[in-house]
Each structure stands twice: as structure tokens, then as C-alpha cells.
Amino acid sequence: MASYPDFAQHTSSTCTPYDNIQSDRSTSGRIRTRVLGSRLRYSFSVLHVALTAEKKETFIDFYNTNRGKIFDFTFGADGQAYEVVFVGTPSITPIKVSGGEWRFNVTVSLSEAL
């Protein structure tokens, strides 16, 4: 299994728990719930700030190779490893830094796979 690139993650990156519980109400008004997983799962919004052009290309290559696949990801804030998938197209924003050099902010959405 591939591993997510080891780029610094900005402190604004987030880890959001979600639970796969479905509920509905019968015509009598009684509520019914179904638990569709054994535990909480997590989704991530990860921001990488000021990547060099080379690191941006490394990220794009990783994305193109692993979209639709499960891969290992370590969340910087807690150091925990997760098996995740991409759940959206990454956002890449060019920024000009001192000296006229271009860097890139990359934002990506991931969700726990299993």
C-alpha cells in the first residue's frame, strides 16, 4: 500500500469524526436506527503551505497514481496512521514569495477507508 507524501501539514488541517448511523421514523412515530460500522471514522482536510514546484509535482503524481485507491496517511496533529482515500480533487493555489519565486498551497480532502 502506498504512503501519503511526508509534507508538512499546516496547523489549520482538520480531523473530523463521523459515525455511520442511519435513522428513520416509522409511520407510528417510532424511531429506528441502524449502525453501519463498528466505530467512529474520520475525514481530513489537509493543507500544505508553500510547496516548491517539485513537491507540488510529487503530490500531483501521488494523487494521479492513487485516486480511487486506499493508502496510508499520518495526520500531523496526532501522529496517528490511517488508511484513507481521496474524496475530492485537490485544490492548488499558486503564491508568489519573496524574490519572485512561485510556491503552491495544496488543500486535499481525505476520508478513512475502512
N, C-alpha and C positions, 0 to 999 in steps of 0.2 A: 504494500500500500504506500502511496506517495505521501510525503510530508510537506505541509504548507511552508513557503519560504520563511526563513528566520529573519524577518524585517522587524524593526522597532514598531511597536503599536502605541499610538497616541493615547494619552490618559482619558480622552473622551470616548474611546472604544467601549462598547457596552456588551453585557451578557444578560439576556432577559430569559427568565424561566417561563415555560409554558406547560400546561397539563392537557393531555388529550382526553378530556372528559366531554361526552355529549349528553345533553339532557333535552327532554321534551315533556310536554304536558298532555295527558290523555284528555278525552272529552269530559271525563268526570272531574277533571281538575287535579288529579294526582300527578306528581312529577316522577319521572323515571330517568335515571342516569346510567350511563354505560362508561366504564373506564376502559380506554383503548390502549393502555400502556402500563408498564409496571412501575414507572417512576416519572418524576419531572424530567423534562427535556429542556434544552437551552438553544436559543438563537443568538447570533452575534452580529453586531455592526462594528466593523474593524476599520480604523483609519490609520493609514501610513502617511506620514508627513515628509515632504521634501525628498522623495526618492530621486536618485540620479536617473538619467535616461537608461543606463544599463540595468539598474534594478527594476525600473518600470517594465523594460522588455522581458526580464526574467519573470516578473509577475504575469505579464500577458501570456507568455509561453506556458507557465504553470496553469493558468486559467484555461487556455485552449486545450491543453492536454487532459485536464481533469474535470472539465464541466460535465455534469451528469454522473460523476464517479465519487465514491467515498474516499476521503483522505484524512490523514492525521493533522490536527491543529492544536497548538498550545496557546491558550489565552494568556496574554502577558500579565494581566492584573492578578490572576490567582495561580498561575503556573500549572494549571490542570490541563491534561491532554484530553481531547475529544475527537470522536470520529464524526466528520461533518461533510456536508455537500454545499456547493454554491446554490443560492436560492434567488439570484438576480445577477444582472450584468454589472460588473464593477464600474464605478464612476471614476474617471481620471481627469483631474484638473491641473493644467499647467500653471506654474507660478514662476515669476522671474525673481531671482535672488541677486544679491549684490554682485557686481562685476558683469551683469548681463547674462549670467548662466541660467538655463531653464532647469527647474526641478518639477516634480509631479506629486500631488496629493492623490492617493488612491483610497477609495472607500469601497468596502465589499460587504455583502450580506451572506452569512453562513447559517446553517441550521444543523443541529445534531441529527445524525442519520439513523441511529438505531435506538 
